[in-house]
Amino acid sequence: MYLKAEQVNIVDAPKCICFSRHSQAEGFTLVEVMVAMGVLLIGMLIFFQLLLTSMKLNQANKQFMIAQKTVSQELELVKTIGYTGIRSNSVLVSSNFGYSAALASLTPAANYQIDGIDTTCNAPASYCVYKGLKVTKTVSGNPVDYYYTLKLAVDPGFLAYPALAQVDTKVYWKVGNTTKSTNILAFVGL
């Protein structure tokens, strides 16, 4: 049904056009936009801080895993000597194994003589020897060197019957400016 022009009553139309908050086009004020941008910025900063922290933690865990694997391989080499070979550090400091009786002799000093290494050799260990280990891994197609200092504290008289030596192994490495370490206890039999 069509209305004819003469049927529309113009008198019923509003006399003025009034603006109210509800009749305006909906939008955001400058303050609301600024608050939203501030909240978004804080959220992004927290996200990037978490990302950075997780990347550092990932790198530290990677170095820890490399340390464990390297020390395990080194202990297997030490175990090949057997109890009779490990009774004296003369075999370990030979050219075949490359250990040193003193930490100060490990070179380069910047890589292996790091702060925080326990240089005491307390009982029950009869002697302590040190070795610098360099592990090269490929990261994103580039070789990366990881440096570890290994300390073996050897107790060849672990049992009353001399058939087993206890080797307390401690490996040290740097993560940033912090010295990290882990212990592995091994026994060398006949």
TAWOZI-V945505 format. One record per pair of residues at least 4 apart in sequence whose ideal C-beta (glycine too) atoms are under 8 Angstrom apart, sorted by the first residue. I is the first residue (numbers start at 1). J is the second residue. Records with the same first field share a line. If there is no record, write none. Layout:
# TAWOZI-V945505
I->J + J
This chain:
# TAWOZI-V945505
3->7 + 8
14->18
18->23
19->23 + 24
20->24
28->32 + 33 + 36
29->33
30->34
31->35
32->36
33->37
34->38
35->39
36->40
37->41
38->42
39->43
40->44
41->45
42->46
43->47
44->48
45->49
46->50
47->51
48->52
49->53
50->54
51->55
52->56
53->57
54->58
55->59
56->60 + 176
57->61
58->62
59->63 + 175
60->64 + 175 + 180
61->65
62->66
63->67 + 146 + 173 + 175 + 180
64->68 + 180 + 182
65->69
66->70 + 135 + 137 + 146 + 148
67->71 + 148 + 171 + 173 + 182
68->72 + 182 + 184
69->73
70->74 + 133 + 135 + 148 + 150 + 171
71->75 + 148 + 150 + 169 + 171 + 182 + 184
72->76 + 184
73->77
74->78 + 131 + 133 + 150 + 169
75->79 + 167 + 169 + 184 + 186
76->80
77->97
78->86 + 92 + 97 + 152 + 167 + 186 + 188
79->186 + 188 + 189
81->85 + 86 + 91 + 92 + 97 + 188
82->86 + 188 + 189 + 190
83->87 + 156 + 162 + 163 + 164 + 165 + 188 + 189 + 190
84->190
85->91
86->91 + 92 + 154 + 156 + 165 + 167 + 188
87->156 + 162 + 165
88->156
89->93 + 99 + 101 + 127 + 129 + 154
90->94
91->96 + 97
92->97 + 99 + 129 + 152 + 154
93->97 + 99 + 100 + 101 + 129
97->131
98->131
99->129 + 130 + 131 + 152
100->105 + 106 + 129 + 130 + 131
101->105 + 127 + 128 + 129 + 130
102->130
103->112 + 113 + 117 + 119 + 130 + 149 + 151
104->109 + 113
105->130
106->112 + 113 + 130 + 131 + 132 + 149
107->112 + 132
108->112
109->113
111->132 + 134 + 147
112->130 + 132 + 147 + 149
113->117 + 149
114->149 + 172 + 173 + 174 + 179
115->179
116->172 + 179 + 181
117->149 + 151 + 172 + 179
118->151 + 170
119->128
121->125 + 127 + 128 + 153
122->153
124->155 + 157 + 158 + 166
125->153 + 154 + 155 + 168
126->154 + 155 + 156 + 157
127->153 + 154
128->151 + 152 + 153 + 154
129->151 + 152 + 154
130->149 + 150 + 151 + 152
131->149 + 150 + 152
132->147 + 148 + 149 + 150
133->147 + 148 + 149 + 150 + 171
134->145 + 146 + 147 + 148
135->145 + 146 + 147 + 148
136->143 + 144 + 145 + 146
137->143 + 144 + 146
138->142 + 143 + 144
139->143 + 144
146->173
147->173 + 174
148->171 + 172 + 173
149->171 + 172 + 173
150->169 + 170 + 171 + 172
151->169 + 170 + 171 + 172
152->167 + 168 + 169
153->167 + 168 + 169 + 170
154->165 + 166 + 167 + 168
155->165 + 166 + 167 + 168
156->162 + 165
157->162 + 165
158->164 + 165 + 166 + 187
159->163 + 164
163->189 + 190
164->187 + 188 + 189 + 190
165->187 + 188
166->185 + 186 + 187 + 188
167->185 + 186 + 187 + 188
168->183 + 185
169->183 + 184 + 185 + 186
170->181 + 182 + 183 + 184
171->181 + 182 + 184
172->179 + 180 + 181
173->179 + 180 + 181
174->178 + 179 + 180
175->180
